[in-house]
Amino acid sequence: MMSTKTKTAPLSSYRDPIILITGCVIGAILGLIFGDKVSFLKPIGQIFLNLLFCLIVPLIFFSIAGSIANTKDTGKVGKMIGLTLLIFITTAILSAILILTVTHFTGVPTNFTAVAKNAAAAKPISVSDQIVGTLTVGDLPLLISRYHVLPLIIMTIFFGICVSRLGEEAKPIIEWMNAMTKVCYKMVAYLMKLAPLGLGAYFADLTGTYGIELLKTYGNAMLVFYSVVFLYFFLFLGFYAFLAAGPWGVRNFFKVILAPALTALGTRSSAATIPLQMEACDKLGVPRDISSVVIAMGATCHMDGACIAMVYAEVLATTMFGVPLEGFALLLAIFVGVTSSVATSSVPGGGAAGETMIISVFSLPEAAFPILLMIVELFDPGCTLLNSCGDTVVSMLITRIFHGKDWYKQNLNQNQEALE
């Protein structure tokens, strides 16, 4: 029985994205064959998007605020969590810089263009106004809007911290938020069952309007993205392992990471790799009191792969719709990529929240949403690979910080026995 489950798990984990992609492909084929004659299908796709957009705000608020309000770690564990989050954010920023550097030298692999209607009429805005307008809004009703996702997340984090500080007095609020989070999760789960139909209809209209260039963009984008995933896995994760334990760390990290890596690719779930990541950390000499915290946190908020995907999606979308990333917008792209990949990573449908953030921050039309959603689905296995395997090297780095540079040397014999 166990062997049967092991063999079928990867296929079942890909079932939903396969159905979703199949729906989009069927829609794309209809668009290519019949052209703009399939535009009558667009309202079906628009209804699905409108329903999803309406769930974005409560989904973000209850999920993130509830998660923060439930956190009560103090002392050494609190310090460990703080350092771990700092490393998570640092590596995410590095991953964002990597994909921007690659796209700078290789160019954006698309000839698809659909200039946003408001792009030509846009007036220059000062950097200070861009910062203020990106991070805040001037009225509460404006905050409760998918057009201002980043200010919503910032205020949600602030709210969650304040609730957590109240202690026992806030218990009814926390229980209410936990319950509302489950309701939002269930609503998203039901709605996403309609995604193949809704997005398939929308893609029929998109390809009917824009033609084969849209499909070529997906193929070129996957080639660039998975090349960067390969580079980051071997070069950057190897470098982090070197910082933690020198050449021994690099050699043995790649020796123990194969099983977690294949599991991540096969299941598309960081949570599914937790037991294997813990076992890998044991073999590398990482103490359980560290790996148990870091691996659990990493499964929900260490998202280097997701950050690469989100930043690359920003580059593709802004190029397609005539809103190029220049100057301050490049820094904003990194900030949005890190925020969208980390802050919404534990939210079911969090990809939709991240894509909504991209659309709102860069003033893209609604037509960008299904394009972004399809891109993220295609990138997801590579994202999970980096997200998951990165947790092990961060555990090694935290061990180095708490136990000193000689830890691995002092435990070398014991670690080597575990590895053999």
C-alpha positions in Angstrom: 0.0 0.0 0.0 2.8 2.4 0.9 4.6 1.9 -2.4 1.4 2.5 -4.4 0.8 5.8 -2.6 4.3 6.9 -3.2 4.0 6.3 -6.9 0.7 8.0 -7.4 1.3 11.1 -5.2 3.3 13.1 -7.8 0.6 12.5 -10.4 -2.3 13.4 -8.2 -0.4 16.6 -7.0 -0.2 17.7 -10.6 -3.9 16.9 -11.4 -5.3 20.3 -10.7 -2.6 22.3 -12.6 -2.8 19.8 -15.5 -6.6 20.4 -15.7 -6.1 24.1 -15.5 -3.4 24.2 -18.1 -5.5 21.9 -20.3 -8.5 24.3 -20.1 -6.2 27.2 -21.0 -4.7 25.3 -23.9 -8.1 24.3 -25.3 -9.2 28.0 -25.1 -6.0 29.1 -26.8 -6.6 26.6 -29.6 -10.1 27.8 -30.1 -8.8 31.4 -30.2 -6.1 30.5 -32.8 -8.7 28.7 -35.0 -11.6 31.0 -34.8 -9.9 34.4 -34.1 -12.1 37.1 -32.7 -15.2 35.1 -33.3 -14.7 33.5 -29.9 -15.0 36.9 -28.1 -18.4 35.9 -26.9 -16.6 33.6 -24.4 -14.9 36.5 -22.7 -17.8 37.3 -20.2 -17.5 33.8 -18.8 -13.8 34.4 -18.0 -14.6 37.9 -16.7 -17.2 36.5 -14.3 -14.6 34.1 -12.9 -12.0 36.8 -12.5 -14.5 39.2 -10.8 -15.4 36.5 -8.2 -11.7 35.8 -7.6 -10.9 39.5 -7.3 -13.7 39.9 -4.6 -12.0 37.3 -2.5 -8.5 38.8 -2.6 -9.0 41.4 0.1 -10.6 39.2 2.8 -8.2 36.3 1.9 -5.1 38.5 2.5 -6.5 40.2 5.6 -7.6 37.2 7.6 -4.8 34.9 6.5 -1.9 37.2 7.3 -3.4 39.0 10.3 -4.5 35.7 11.9 -1.1 34.1 11.3 0.7 37.0 13.0 -1.8 37.3 15.8 -1.2 33.6 16.7 2.6 34.0 17.0 3.8 34.2 20.6 7.4 32.9 20.3 9.9 34.6 22.7 13.5 34.2 23.9 15.9 32.1 21.9 13.2 30.9 19.6 12.1 34.5 19.0 15.7 35.4 18.2 16.1 32.4 15.9 12.9 33.3 14.1 14.1 36.9 13.6 17.4 35.8 12.2 15.7 33.2 10.0 13.3 35.8 8.6 16.3 38.1 7.9 18.1 35.4 5.9 14.9 34.5 4.1 14.4 38.1 3.0 18.1 38.5 2.1 18.1 35.4 -0.1 14.8 36.4 -1.7 16.3 39.8 -2.6 19.4 38.1 -4.1 17.1 35.8 -6.2 15.2 38.9 -7.5 18.4 40.6 -8.4 19.6 37.5 -10.2 16.5 37.3 -12.5 16.6 41.0 -13.2 20.3 40.7 -14.1 19.6 37.8 -16.4 16.8 39.6 -18.2 19.0 42.7 -18.6 21.5 40.8 -20.6 19.2 38.3 -22.4 16.3 40.7 -23.0 12.7 39.9 -22.5 11.7 36.9 -24.7 8.5 38.2 -26.2 7.2 40.0 -29.2 3.7 40.1 -27.7 2.5 43.6 -27.1 -0.8 44.9 -25.8 -0.2 48.5 -24.7 -2.3 49.5 -21.7 -4.9 52.1 -22.5 -3.7 54.4 -19.8 0.0 54.1 -20.6 0.2 56.9 -23.1 -1.8 59.3 -21.0 0.2 58.7 -17.8 2.0 61.7 -16.4 5.5 61.6 -14.8 5.3 61.1 -11.0 8.1 61.9 -8.6 9.9 59.2 -6.7 8.6 60.4 -3.4 5.0 60.4 -4.7 5.5 56.9 -6.1 6.7 55.6 -2.7 3.8 57.2 -0.8 1.2 56.1 -3.3 2.6 52.5 -3.4 2.8 52.0 0.3 -0.2 53.9 1.6 -3.7 55.2 0.8 -5.5 58.2 2.2 -8.8 56.7 3.2 -10.0 53.3 4.6 -12.4 52.5 1.8 -9.4 52.8 -0.6 -7.5 50.2 1.5 -10.3 47.6 1.0 -9.6 47.3 -2.7 -7.6 44.9 -4.9 -6.1 48.1 -6.5 -4.1 48.7 -3.3 -2.9 45.3 -2.3 0.5 46.5 -0.9 -1.0 49.1 1.5 -3.5 46.4 2.5 -0.7 43.9 3.4 1.2 46.6 5.4 -1.9 47.6 7.4 -2.8 43.9 7.9 0.6 43.1 9.3 0.3 46.2 11.7 -3.2 45.0 12.8 -1.9 41.4 13.4 1.0 42.7 15.5 -1.3 44.8 17.6 -3.7 41.9 18.2 -0.9 39.7 19.2 0.3 42.3 21.8 -3.0 42.3 23.5 -2.6 38.8 24.7 -5.6 37.0 26.3 -7.9 40.0 25.7 -7.6 39.4 22.0 -8.4 35.7 22.1 -12.0 36.1 20.7 -10.6 38.2 17.9 -8.0 35.6 17.1 -10.5 32.8 17.1 -12.8 34.8 14.8 -10.0 35.5 12.4 -9.0 31.8 12.4 -12.5 30.8 11.6 -12.8 33.5 8.8 -9.5 32.3 7.4 -10.9 28.8 7.0 -14.1 30.2 5.3 -11.9 32.2 2.8 -9.8 29.1 2.1 -12.9 27.0 1.4 -14.4 29.7 -0.9 -11.2 29.9 -2.9 -11.0 26.1 -3.1 -14.5 25.9 -4.5 -14.0 28.9 -6.9 -10.7 27.4 -8.3 -12.7 24.4 -9.4 -14.1 26.7 -12.0 -10.7 28.0 -13.1 -10.3 25.7 -16.1 -13.6 26.9 -17.5 -13.1 30.6 -16.6 -9.5 31.0 -17.7 -10.1 28.8 -20.7 -12.8 31.2 -21.9 -10.6 34.1 -21.2 -7.6 32.6 -23.1 -9.8 31.9 -26.1 -10.5 35.6 -26.3 -6.8 36.6 -25.6 -5.4 34.3 -28.3 -8.2 35.2 -30.7 -7.2 38.8 -30.3 -3.4 38.6 -30.0 -2.6 35.3 -31.9 0.4 32.9 -31.7 2.9 35.4 -30.2 1.3 35.0 -26.8 2.0 31.2 -26.9 5.6 31.7 -28.0 6.1 34.0 -25.0 5.2 31.2 -22.6 7.7 28.8 -24.3 10.5 31.4 -24.2 9.7 32.4 -20.7 9.9 28.8 -19.4 13.3 28.3 -21.1 14.7 31.4 -19.4 13.1 30.7 -16.0 14.2 27.1 -15.7 17.8 28.0 -16.7 17.8 30.5 -13.8 16.4 27.9 -11.5 19.3 25.5 -12.5 21.8 28.3 -11.9 20.4 29.3 -8.5 20.2 25.8 -7.3 23.8 24.9 -7.9 25.5 28.3 -7.6 23.6 30.2 -4.9 22.5 27.3 -2.7 26.0 25.9 -3.0 27.4 29.3 -1.9 25.1 29.4 1.1 26.2 25.9 2.1 29.9 27.0 1.7 29.2 30.0 4.1 27.8 27.6 6.6 30.3 24.8 6.6 33.0 25.4 3.9 33.8 22.9 1.2 32.5 20.0 3.4 29.1 21.7 3.6 28.9 22.2 -0.2 29.9 18.6 -1.0 27.6 17.0 1.5 24.6 19.4 1.0 24.4 18.2 -2.6 24.9 14.6 -1.4 21.8 14.7 0.8 19.5 17.1 -1.1 18.6 14.8 -4.0 15.6 13.1 -2.3 14.1 16.4 -1.1 14.7 18.0 -4.5 12.9 15.2 -6.4 10.1 15.2 -3.9 9.6 19.0 -4.3 9.5 18.6 -8.1 7.1 15.6 -7.9 4.7 17.0 -5.4 4.9 20.8 -5.9 4.6 21.1 -2.1 7.2 22.4 0.3 5.2 20.9 3.1 5.5 17.4 1.6 9.3 17.7 1.7 9.5 18.6 5.5 10.3 15.0 6.7 13.1 14.6 4.1 14.5 18.1 4.8 14.6 17.2 8.5 16.5 14.0 7.7 18.9 15.9 5.5 19.6 18.4 8.3 20.2 15.5 10.7 22.8 14.0 8.4 24.5 17.4 8.0 24.7 17.9 11.8 22.1 20.6 12.2 20.6 20.4 15.7 16.9 19.4 15.8 16.0 22.5 17.8 17.1 24.6 14.9 15.9 22.5 11.9 12.5 22.0 13.4 11.9 25.8 13.5 13.7 26.8 10.3 12.2 24.0 8.1 8.7 24.7 9.4 9.0 28.4 8.8 10.6 27.8 5.4 7.7 25.7 4.2 5.5 28.8 4.4 7.7 31.9 4.0 11.1 31.0 2.4 10.3 31.6 -1.3 13.4 32.3 -3.3 11.9 30.4 -6.3 8.6 32.2 -6.0 10.4 35.5 -5.8 12.3 34.7 -9.1 9.0 33.7 -10.7 7.1 36.8 -9.5 9.8 39.3 -10.5 10.1 37.6 -13.9 6.3 37.7 -14.3 6.6 41.5 -13.5 9.2 41.9 -16.3 7.1 40.0 -18.8 3.8 41.6 -17.9 5.1 45.2 -17.9 6.9 44.6 -21.2 3.8 43.1 -22.8 1.6 46.0 -21.7 4.0 48.8 -22.5 4.9 49.8 -18.9 8.7 49.2 -18.9 10.6 48.8 -15.7 13.1 51.7 -15.4 14.7 53.6 -12.5 12.6 53.5 -9.4 10.4 50.8 -10.9 13.2 48.3 -10.8 13.6 48.8 -7.0 9.8 48.6 -6.8 9.9 45.3 -8.8 12.2 43.7 -6.2 10.2 45.0 -3.3 6.9 43.7 -4.8 8.5 40.4 -5.7 9.8 39.8 -2.2 6.6 41.0 -0.6 4.3 39.0 -2.8 6.3 35.8 -2.6 6.8 35.9 1.2 3.7 37.7 2.6 1.2 35.7 0.6 3.1 32.4 0.3 1.1 30.6 3.0 -2.3 31.7 1.6 -4.2 29.3 -0.6 -4.6 31.2 -3.8 -1.7 33.4 -2.7 -0.4 33.4 -6.3 -3.6 35.2 -7.3 -2.9 37.8 -4.5 0.6 38.3 -5.7 -0.5 38.7 -9.3 -3.2 41.2 -8.2 -0.4 43.1 -6.4 1.6 43.3 -9.6 -1.4 44.5 -11.6 -2.3 47.2 -9.0 1.3 48.5 -8.4 2.2 48.7 -12.1 -1.2 49.9 -13.3 -1.7 47.0 -15.7 -5.1 46.1 -17.3 -7.2 43.1 -16.1 -6.1 41.2 -19.2 -2.7 40.8 -17.5 -4.2 38.7 -14.7 -4.9 35.4 -16.6 -1.5 35.8 -18.4 0.3 36.0 -15.1 -1.7 33.2 -13.6 -0.7 30.9 -16.4 3.0 31.9 -16.1 3.1 31.2 -12.4 1.4 27.7 -12.9 4.1 26.8 -15.5 6.9 28.0 -13.1 5.5 26.3 -10.0 7.6 23.1 -10.0 10.9 25.1 -10.3 9.6 27.5 -7.6 9.0 24.6 -5.1 12.4 23.1 -5.8 14.2 26.3 -4.8 11.8 27.2 -2.0 12.2 23.8 -0.4 15.9 23.0 -0.8 16.8 26.5 0.3 15.4 25.7 3.8 18.2 23.2 4.4 21.0 25.6 3.7 19.3 28.3 5.9 19.2 25.7 8.7 23.0 25.2 8.1 23.5 29.0 8.3 21.5 29.4 11.5 23.5 26.6 13.0 26.7 28.4 12.1 25.4 31.6 13.7 24.3 30.0 17.0 27.1 27.4 17.4 30.0 29.1 15.7 32.2 28.3 12.7 33.8 25.3 14.4 30.6 23.4 15.0 30.8 21.3 11.9 34.5 20.7 12.4 33.9 19.5 16.0 31.1 17.2 14.8 32.8 16.2 11.6 33.3 12.5 12.4 29.7 12.1 13.7 28.3 13.9 10.7 30.4 11.9 8.3 29.1 8.6 9.8 25.5 9.8 9.3 26.2 10.6 5.7 27.7 7.2 4.9 
